[in-house]
Amino acid sequence: MRPDGVPSDAHNLTVIERYAADASIIVMAHGVLHKRLQVYADSVLAKLEGIELYCLGRTKHGWPAIRSMLGATLNWSRSNAR
């Protein structure tokens, strides 16, 4: 997060889009997001629309799980919906 408390900006989205264009696979792994952060996640998903996204697993509420919360079990799945 930036020092001013803003978690994302237009430059960040441009960088994500550039790296995504060159990636052979994109893995989402952010866990449950606070309501305030959802708008930023939505902007990233909008930039990645049309690209197949994956996750290592899901939280009990359907969010792409964080690796440390999965233990030894990894279940690759598509992550395009939330």
Backbone atoms as SQL, in Angstrom:
CREATE TABLE atoms (id INTEGER PRIMARY KEY, chain TEXT, resi INTEGER, resn TEXT, atom TEXT, x REAL, y REAL, z REAL);
INSERT INTO atoms VALUES
  (1, 'A', 1, 'MET', 'N', 0.850, -1.180, 0.000),
  (2, 'A', 1, 'MET', 'CA', 0.000, 0.000, 0.000),
  (3, 'A', 1, 'MET', 'C', 0.891, 1.237, 0.000),
  (4, 'A', 2, 'ARG', 'N', 0.463, 2.225, -0.718),
  (5, 'A', 2, 'ARG', 'CA', 1.231, 3.472, -0.770),
  (6, 'A', 2, 'ARG', 'C', 1.226, 4.156, 0.594),
  (7, 'A', 3, 'PRO', 'N', 2.235, 4.995, 0.878),
  (8, 'A', 3, 'PRO', 'CA', 2.319, 5.690, 2.167),
  (9, 'A', 3, 'PRO', 'C', 1.098, 6.562, 2.467),
  (10, 'A', 4, 'ASP', 'N', 0.415, 7.046, 1.431),
  (11, 'A', 4, 'ASP', 'CA', -0.759, 7.895, 1.668),
  (12, 'A', 4, 'ASP', 'C', -2.022, 7.080, 1.940),
  (13, 'A', 5, 'GLY', 'N', -1.885, 5.757, 2.010),
  (14, 'A', 5, 'GLY', 'CA', -3.022, 4.909, 2.353),
  (15, 'A', 5, 'GLY', 'C', -3.867, 4.462, 1.173),
  (16, 'A', 6, 'VAL', 'N', -3.502, 4.863, -0.042),
  (17, 'A', 6, 'VAL', 'CA', -4.247, 4.457, -1.230),
  (18, 'A', 6, 'VAL', 'C', -3.634, 3.148, -1.742),
  (19, 'A', 7, 'PRO', 'N', -4.412, 2.053, -1.800),
  (20, 'A', 7, 'PRO', 'CA', -3.841, 0.755, -2.147),
  (21, 'A', 7, 'PRO', 'C', -3.564, 0.536, -3.623),
  (22, 'A', 8, 'SER', 'N', -4.050, 1.411, -4.495),
  (23, 'A', 8, 'SER', 'CA', -3.869, 1.214, -5.927),
  (24, 'A', 8, 'SER', 'C', -3.988, 2.548, -6.655),
  (25, 'A', 9, 'ASP', 'N', -3.456, 2.581, -7.865),
  (26, 'A', 9, 'ASP', 'CA', -3.615, 3.765, -8.698),
  (27, 'A', 9, 'ASP', 'C', -3.558, 3.343, -10.159),
  (28, 'A', 10, 'ALA', 'N', -3.723, 4.290, -11.067),
  (29, 'A', 10, 'ALA', 'CA', -3.750, 3.986, -12.498),
  (30, 'A', 10, 'ALA', 'C', -2.442, 3.345, -12.966),
  (31, 'A', 11, 'HIS', 'N', -1.317, 3.786, -12.419),
  (32, 'A', 11, 'HIS', 'CA', -0.025, 3.202, -12.800),
  (33, 'A', 11, 'HIS', 'C', 0.019, 1.721, -12.426),
  (34, 'A', 12, 'ASN', 'N', -0.466, 1.384, -11.252),
  (35, 'A', 12, 'ASN', 'CA', -0.490, 0.006, -10.792),
  (36, 'A', 12, 'ASN', 'C', -1.287, -0.863, -11.769),
  (37, 'A', 13, 'LEU', 'N', -2.443, -0.377, -12.204),
  (38, 'A', 13, 'LEU', 'CA', -3.266, -1.132, -13.147),
  (39, 'A', 13, 'LEU', 'C', -2.561, -1.314, -14.485),
  (40, 'A', 14, 'THR', 'N', -1.833, -0.310, -14.923),
  (41, 'A', 14, 'THR', 'CA', -1.083, -0.404, -16.172),
  (42, 'A', 14, 'THR', 'C', -0.008, -1.480, -16.078),
  (43, 'A', 15, 'VAL', 'N', 0.681, -1.530, -14.951),
  (44, 'A', 15, 'VAL', 'CA', 1.720, -2.541, -14.742),
  (45, 'A', 15, 'VAL', 'C', 1.105, -3.937, -14.694),
  (46, 'A', 16, 'ILE', 'N', -0.003, -4.099, -13.993),
  (47, 'A', 16, 'ILE', 'CA', -0.681, -5.396, -13.930),
  (48, 'A', 16, 'ILE', 'C', -1.084, -5.843, -15.334),
  (49, 'A', 17, 'GLU', 'N', -1.668, -4.935, -16.094),
  (50, 'A', 17, 'GLU', 'CA', -2.100, -5.246, -17.455),
  (51, 'A', 17, 'GLU', 'C', -0.910, -5.659, -18.337),
  (52, 'A', 18, 'ARG', 'N', 0.215, -4.966, -18.216),
  (53, 'A', 18, 'ARG', 'CA', 1.412, -5.272, -19.008),
  (54, 'A', 18, 'ARG', 'C', 1.948, -6.666, -18.670),
  (55, 'A', 19, 'TYR', 'N', 2.080, -6.960, -17.375),
  (56, 'A', 19, 'TYR', 'CA', 2.572, -8.279, -16.978),
  (57, 'A', 19, 'TYR', 'C', 1.589, -9.375, -17.357),
  (58, 'A', 20, 'ALA', 'N', 0.316, -9.113, -17.246),
  (59, 'A', 20, 'ALA', 'CA', -0.700, -10.102, -17.598),
  (60, 'A', 20, 'ALA', 'C', -0.633, -10.459, -19.076),
  (61, 'A', 21, 'ALA', 'N', -0.341, -9.476, -19.912),
  (62, 'A', 21, 'ALA', 'CA', -0.265, -9.718, -21.358),
  (63, 'A', 21, 'ALA', 'C', 0.849, -10.708, -21.709),
  (64, 'A', 22, 'ASP', 'N', 1.913, -10.744, -20.909),
  (65, 'A', 22, 'ASP', 'CA', 3.039, -11.634, -21.164),
  (66, 'A', 22, 'ASP', 'C', 2.983, -12.941, -20.378),
  (67, 'A', 23, 'ALA', 'N', 2.025, -13.068, -19.475),
  (68, 'A', 23, 'ALA', 'CA', 1.957, -14.238, -18.595),
  (69, 'A', 23, 'ALA', 'C', 1.329, -15.437, -19.294),
  (70, 'A', 24, 'SER', 'N', 1.822, -16.618, -18.974),
  (71, 'A', 24, 'SER', 'CA', 1.204, -17.826, -19.512),
  (72, 'A', 24, 'SER', 'C', 0.071, -18.298, -18.597),
  (73, 'A', 25, 'ILE', 'N', 0.095, -17.859, -17.345),
  (74, 'A', 25, 'ILE', 'CA', -0.970, -18.174, -16.394),
  (75, 'A', 25, 'ILE', 'C', -1.008, -17.063, -15.349),
  (76, 'A', 26, 'ILE', 'N', -2.213, -16.729, -14.896),
  (77, 'A', 26, 'ILE', 'CA', -2.371, -15.711, -13.859),
  (78, 'A', 26, 'ILE', 'C', -3.087, -16.366, -12.685),
  (79, 'A', 27, 'VAL', 'N', -2.465, -16.281, -11.520),
  (80, 'A', 27, 'VAL', 'CA', -3.019, -16.885, -10.312),
  (81, 'A', 27, 'VAL', 'C', -3.471, -15.775, -9.366),
  (82, 'A', 28, 'MET', 'N', -4.741, -15.792, -9.001),
  (83, 'A', 28, 'MET', 'CA', -5.295, -14.854, -8.030),
  (84, 'A', 28, 'MET', 'C', -5.141, -15.485, -6.650),
  (85, 'A', 29, 'ALA', 'N', -4.650, -14.726, -5.678),
  (86, 'A', 29, 'ALA', 'CA', -4.440, -15.266, -4.329),
  (87, 'A', 29, 'ALA', 'C', -4.462, -14.132, -3.316),
  (88, 'A', 30, 'HIS', 'N', -5.600, -13.500, -3.146),
  (89, 'A', 30, 'HIS', 'CA', -5.658, -12.347, -2.239),
  (90, 'A', 30, 'HIS', 'C', -6.472, -12.600, -0.978),
  (91, 'A', 31, 'GLY', 'N', -7.177, -13.695, -0.897),
  (92, 'A', 31, 'GLY', 'CA', -7.987, -13.966, 0.283),
  (93, 'A', 31, 'GLY', 'C', -9.179, -13.021, 0.380),
  (94, 'A', 32, 'VAL', 'N', -9.788, -12.992, 1.539),
  (95, 'A', 32, 'VAL', 'CA', -10.958, -12.151, 1.768),
  (96, 'A', 32, 'VAL', 'C', -10.534, -10.686, 1.788),
  (97, 'A', 33, 'LEU', 'N', -11.235, -9.864, 1.025),
  (98, 'A', 33, 'LEU', 'CA', -10.927, -8.438, 0.977),
  (99, 'A', 33, 'LEU', 'C', -11.902, -7.640, 1.824),
  (100, 'A', 34, 'HIS', 'N', -11.386, -6.623, 2.473),
  (101, 'A', 34, 'HIS', 'CA', -12.245, -5.686, 3.184),
  (102, 'A', 34, 'HIS', 'C', -13.113, -4.954, 2.167),
  (103, 'A', 35, 'LYS', 'N', -14.310, -4.583, 2.542),
  (104, 'A', 35, 'LYS', 'CA', -15.237, -3.894, 1.635),
  (105, 'A', 35, 'LYS', 'C', -14.601, -2.686, 0.956),
  (106, 'A', 36, 'ARG', 'N', -13.773, -1.953, 1.693),
  (107, 'A', 36, 'ARG', 'CA', -13.119, -0.758, 1.123),
  (108, 'A', 36, 'ARG', 'C', -12.197, -1.096, -0.041),
  (109, 'A', 37, 'LEU', 'N', -11.660, -2.304, -0.051),
  (110, 'A', 37, 'LEU', 'CA', -10.710, -2.699, -1.084),
  (111, 'A', 37, 'LEU', 'C', -11.382, -3.340, -2.296),
  (112, 'A', 38, 'GLN', 'N', -12.652, -3.671, -2.190),
  (113, 'A', 38, 'GLN', 'CA', -13.336, -4.367, -3.276),
  (114, 'A', 38, 'GLN', 'C', -13.314, -3.571, -4.579),
  (115, 'A', 39, 'VAL', 'N', -13.425, -2.257, -4.499),
  (116, 'A', 39, 'VAL', 'CA', -13.405, -1.431, -5.711),
  (117, 'A', 39, 'VAL', 'C', -12.087, -1.596, -6.475),
  (118, 'A', 40, 'TYR', 'N', -10.985, -1.784, -5.765),
  (119, 'A', 40, 'TYR', 'CA', -9.694, -1.982, -6.410),
  (120, 'A', 40, 'TYR', 'C', -9.620, -3.366, -7.057),
  (121, 'A', 41, 'ALA', 'N', -10.142, -4.365, -6.368),
  (122, 'A', 41, 'ALA', 'CA', -10.181, -5.711, -6.950),
  (123, 'A', 41, 'ALA', 'C', -11.044, -5.710, -8.204),
  (124, 'A', 42, 'ASP', 'N', -12.156, -5.016, -8.163),
  (125, 'A', 42, 'ASP', 'CA', -13.041, -4.930, -9.334),
  (126, 'A', 42, 'ASP', 'C', -12.336, -4.258, -10.509),
  (127, 'A', 43, 'SER', 'N', -11.518, -3.245, -10.238),
  (128, 'A', 43, 'SER', 'CA', -10.807, -2.563, -11.325),
  (129, 'A', 43, 'SER', 'C', -9.750, -3.474, -11.944),
  (130, 'A', 44, 'VAL', 'N', -9.102, -4.293, -11.124),
  (131, 'A', 44, 'VAL', 'CA', -8.135, -5.254, -11.656),
  (132, 'A', 44, 'VAL', 'C', -8.852, -6.295, -12.511),
  (133, 'A', 45, 'LEU', 'N', -9.965, -6.817, -12.006),
  (134, 'A', 45, 'LEU', 'CA', -10.711, -7.809, -12.780),
  (135, 'A', 45, 'LEU', 'C', -11.219, -7.227, -14.092),
  (136, 'A', 46, 'ALA', 'N', -11.625, -5.970, -14.087),
  (137, 'A', 46, 'ALA', 'CA', -12.071, -5.325, -15.324),
  (138, 'A', 46, 'ALA', 'C', -10.924, -5.242, -16.331),
  (139, 'A', 47, 'LYS', 'N', -9.707, -4.928, -15.869),
  (140, 'A', 47, 'LYS', 'CA', -8.535, -4.862, -16.749),
  (141, 'A', 47, 'LYS', 'C', -8.188, -6.240, -17.317),
  (142, 'A', 48, 'LEU', 'N', -8.469, -7.290, -16.538),
  (143, 'A', 48, 'LEU', 'CA', -8.113, -8.652, -16.941),
  (144, 'A', 48, 'LEU', 'C', -9.281, -9.389, -17.599),
  (145, 'A', 49, 'GLU', 'N', -10.362, -8.685, -17.881),
  (146, 'A', 49, 'GLU', 'CA', -11.539, -9.323, -18.472),
  (147, 'A', 49, 'GLU', 'C', -11.161, -10.019, -19.775),
  (148, 'A', 50, 'GLY', 'N', -11.655, -11.229, -19.926),
  (149, 'A', 50, 'GLY', 'CA', -11.359, -12.014, -21.112),
  (150, 'A', 50, 'GLY', 'C', -10.146, -12.914, -20.951),
  (151, 'A', 51, 'ILE', 'N', -9.388, -12.727, -19.892),
  (152, 'A', 51, 'ILE', 'CA', -8.219, -13.560, -19.607),
  (153, 'A', 51, 'ILE', 'C', -8.625, -14.598, -18.567),
  (154, 'A', 52, 'GLU', 'N', -8.238, -15.842, -18.799),
  (155, 'A', 52, 'GLU', 'CA', -8.577, -16.892, -17.846),
  (156, 'A', 52, 'GLU', 'C', -7.707, -16.742, -16.596),
  (157, 'A', 53, 'LEU', 'N', -8.346, -16.657, -15.450),
  (158, 'A', 53, 'LEU', 'CA', -7.655, -16.497, -14.169),
  (159, 'A', 53, 'LEU', 'C', -7.802, -17.786, -13.367),
  (160, 'A', 54, 'TYR', 'N', -6.798, -18.075, -12.550),
  (161, 'A', 54, 'TYR', 'CA', -6.805, -19.276, -11.733),
  (162, 'A', 54, 'TYR', 'C', -6.583, -18.913, -10.270),
  (163, 'A', 55, 'CYS', 'N', -6.906, -19.856, -9.399),
  (164, 'A', 55, 'CYS', 'CA', -6.582, -19.719, -7.980),
  (165, 'A', 55, 'CYS', 'C', -6.158, -21.084, -7.458),
  (166, 'A', 56, 'LEU', 'N', -5.473, -21.081, -6.331),
  (167, 'A', 56, 'LEU', 'CA', -4.985, -22.319, -5.727),
  (168, 'A', 56, 'LEU', 'C', -6.058, -23.008, -4.910),
  (169, 'A', 57, 'GLY', 'N', -7.083, -22.290, -4.579),
  (170, 'A', 57, 'GLY', 'CA', -8.203, -22.769, -3.794),
  (171, 'A', 57, 'GLY', 'C', -9.070, -21.575, -3.460),
  (172, 'A', 58, 'ARG', 'N', -10.126, -21.813, -2.719),
  (173, 'A', 58, 'ARG', 'CA', -11.045, -20.730, -2.371),
  (174, 'A', 58, 'ARG', 'C', -11.316, -20.714, -0.868),
  (175, 'A', 59, 'THR', 'N', -11.603, -19.507, -0.376),
  (176, 'A', 59, 'THR', 'CA', -12.009, -19.388, 1.021),
  (177, 'A', 59, 'THR', 'C', -13.431, -19.922, 1.149),
  (178, 'A', 60, 'LYS', 'N', -13.921, -20.037, 2.350),
  (179, 'A', 60, 'LYS', 'CA', -15.280, -20.562, 2.529),
  (180, 'A', 60, 'LYS', 'C', -16.338, -19.641, 1.926),
  (181, 'A', 61, 'HIS', 'N', -15.974, -18.397, 1.628),
  (182, 'A', 61, 'HIS', 'CA', -16.906, -17.455, 1.001),
  (183, 'A', 61, 'HIS', 'C', -16.641, -17.280, -0.489),
  (184, 'A', 62, 'GLY', 'N', -15.741, -18.085, -1.051),
  (185, 'A', 62, 'GLY', 'CA', -15.508, -18.076, -2.488),
  (186, 'A', 62, 'GLY', 'C', -14.387, -17.201, -3.008),
  (187, 'A', 63, 'TRP', 'N', -13.649, -16.530, -2.135),
  (188, 'A', 63, 'TRP', 'CA', -12.533, -15.679, -2.564),
  (189, 'A', 63, 'TRP', 'C', -11.338, -16.552, -2.928),
  (190, 'A', 64, 'PRO', 'N', -10.477, -16.098, -3.862),
  (191, 'A', 64, 'PRO', 'CA', -9.247, -16.839, -4.151),
  (192, 'A', 64, 'PRO', 'C', -8.368, -16.895, -2.892),
  (193, 'A', 65, 'ALA', 'N', -8.061, -18.093, -2.460),
  (194, 'A', 65, 'ALA', 'CA', -7.364, -18.280, -1.188),
  (195, 'A', 65, 'ALA', 'C', -5.897, -17.889, -1.256),
  (196, 'A', 66, 'ILE', 'N', -5.362, -17.499, -0.115),
  (197, 'A', 66, 'ILE', 'CA', -3.944, -17.208, 0.063),
  (198, 'A', 66, 'ILE', 'C', -3.238, -18.537, 0.296),
  (199, 'A', 67, 'ARG', 'N', -2.094, -18.727, -0.327),
  (200, 'A', 67, 'ARG', 'CA', -1.357, -19.995, -0.240),
  (201, 'A', 67, 'ARG', 'C', -1.140, -20.465, 1.190),
  (202, 'A', 68, 'SER', 'N', -0.801, -19.574, 2.084),
  (203, 'A', 68, 'SER', 'CA', -0.510, -19.980, 3.463),
  (204, 'A', 68, 'SER', 'C', -1.730, -20.546, 4.174),
  (205, 'A', 69, 'MET', 'N', -2.918, -20.260, 3.671),
  (206, 'A', 69, 'MET', 'CA', -4.137, -20.763, 4.298),
  (207, 'A', 69, 'MET', 'C', -4.562, -22.123, 3.749),
  (208, 'A', 70, 'LEU', 'N', -3.825, -22.648, 2.770),
  (209, 'A', 70, 'LEU', 'CA', -4.220, -23.888, 2.112),
  (210, 'A', 70, 'LEU', 'C', -3.538, -25.122, 2.676),
  (211, 'A', 71, 'GLY', 'N', -2.517, -24.954, 3.476),
  (212, 'A', 71, 'GLY', 'CA', -1.788, -26.106, 3.973),
  (213, 'A', 71, 'GLY', 'C', -1.068, -26.809, 2.834),
  (214, 'A', 72, 'ALA', 'N', -1.064, -28.121, 2.856),
  (215, 'A', 72, 'ALA', 'CA', -0.351, -28.892, 1.845),
  (216, 'A', 72, 'ALA', 'C', -1.206, -29.181, 0.616),
  (217, 'A', 73, 'THR', 'N', -2.484, -28.900, 0.673),
  (218, 'A', 73, 'THR', 'CA', -3.389, -29.225, -0.428),
  (219, 'A', 73, 'THR', 'C', -3.520, -28.058, -1.387),
  (220, 'A', 74, 'LEU', 'N', -3.256, -28.319, -2.649),
  (221, 'A', 74, 'LEU', 'CA', -3.449, -27.306, -3.681),
  (222, 'A', 74, 'LEU', 'C', -4.467, -27.824, -4.681),
  (223, 'A', 75, 'ASN', 'N', -5.506, -27.066, -4.925),
  (224, 'A', 75, 'ASN', 'CA', -6.527, -27.420, -5.895),
  (225, 'A', 75, 'ASN', 'C', -6.667, -26.290, -6.892),
  (226, 'A', 76, 'TRP', 'N', -6.032, -26.410, -8.053),
  (227, 'A', 76, 'TRP', 'CA', -6.122, -25.378, -9.081),
  (228, 'A', 76, 'TRP', 'C', -7.546, -25.296, -9.586),
  (229, 'A', 77, 'SER', 'N', -8.057, -24.097, -9.699),
  (230, 'A', 77, 'SER', 'CA', -9.388, -23.912, -10.263),
  (231, 'A', 77, 'SER', 'C', -9.473, -22.554, -10.933),
  (232, 'A', 78, 'ARG', 'N', -10.423, -22.425, -11.825),
  (233, 'A', 78, 'ARG', 'CA', -10.640, -21.126, -12.469),
  (234, 'A', 78, 'ARG', 'C', -11.180, -20.159, -11.444),
  (235, 'A', 79, 'SER', 'N', -10.791, -18.900, -11.577),
  (236, 'A', 79, 'SER', 'CA', -11.138, -17.896, -10.578),
  (237, 'A', 79, 'SER', 'C', -11.879, -16.700, -11.178),
  (238, 'A', 80, 'ASN', 'N', -12.410, -16.824, -12.382),
  (239, 'A', 80, 'ASN', 'CA', -12.996, -15.668, -13.064),
  (240, 'A', 80, 'ASN', 'C', -14.216, -15.074, -12.390),
  (241, 'A', 81, 'ALA', 'N', -14.802, -15.752, -11.470),
  (242, 'A', 81, 'ALA', 'CA', -16.014, -15.210, -10.833),
  (243, 'A', 81, 'ALA', 'C', -15.780, -14.920, -9.360),
  (244, 'A', 82, 'ARG', 'N', -16.388, -13.898, -8.890),
  (245, 'A', 82, 'ARG', 'CA', -16.466, -13.582, -7.451),
  (246, 'A', 82, 'ARG', 'C', -17.657, -12.701, -7.265);
